[in-house]
Each structure stands twice: as structure tokens, then as C-alpha cells.
């Protein structure tokens, strides 16, 4: 564990994010303030009570960069805190890896779905002559059986129910 890693971690936790709203000044949300207070309580258990860093964390609401560095160097001496921080960082890194892998798999599945859709052979005009009783597949409704058709409309019984669609706008695949 390095001092810089500790500094980065405690600067996020001890100084909550604030928004500046016109002439009102800095405003810290109640949620951010509560997270900061919990983080502050957690940090205090790793600092010796007689240390300057303990007094800084205990007394100050917003810490300056110099104060944060003093706290970081004191926390570097705490083996327990360094182990906890290393475990937290490893867990975060694992979560990020998992999320990236999940997003990549989702993207590849979508790409495979698009490729499969492009490789399907749509029903050609000459195939439309005798579709009643044929199994077809629709992009949104899934598989179904053609129950009737006219020159411009086709009625298909899908799992979601019977749908009457306009032939010129409907892309169907014969199964």
C-alpha cells in the first residue's frame, strides 16, 4: 500500500462532494455528509488517539490537502488499515473486471443476434402466394403460424396472440 493510494482513498471519503449554487455557496447533500461521517468514524478506529492525525480527523469538517497527507502518513503505519484498504481495492478491481466482462458478453450477444438477423432469408414476394399454415418468425413477436392472408394483410397466430400485419411493412422469415 502506498501513501498516494491512501491519500486518494481518504480524500474521497473525508471530503464529501459539494455543489456550488449561486450566491448560497457550497452545499453538501445529506447523503454525502452521512457517508463522510461513516468514513470518518471508520478511519478514527485505525488512528492512535494521541496522534495529530486523530485530532485532525476528529475536529475538522473539511480537510485541507496538508491535513489529508498527515492523516495518510499516519494511516500508512496501521497494518490493519493497509490490509483493509488493499482488500477493498482488490474487491473494487474485481467488480470492475466483472462488469467489463458482463458488458462485453452482452455486446457480443447483441452482435451475434444482429448477425443472425442479417443472415436470415426473408420471405420473398413469390413466396407470399401460399403462406397459410406456414410457420414464420417475426422480429418482435417471435414464431407463429399464418392463419390467413389477403393481398395486403397477413394474420399470424403468435404465442402472444393473433396479430394482423401489413405485408409491405412486415419482415417475416419462413421456418
KAZI-V720113 format. One record per helix or strand. SS is the DSSP state (a for helix, b for strand). FROM is the first residue (numbers start at 1). TO is the last residue. If there is no record, write none. Layout:
# KAZI-V720113
ss = [SS/SS]
from = [FROM/FROM]
to = [TO/TO]
This chain:
# KAZI-V720113
ss = [a/b/a/b/a/a/a/a/b/a/b/b/b/b/b]
from = [3/19/22/25/30/52/65/79/122/125/135/142/153/161/172]
to = [14/21/24/27/44/59/76/119/122/130/138/149/158/166/174]
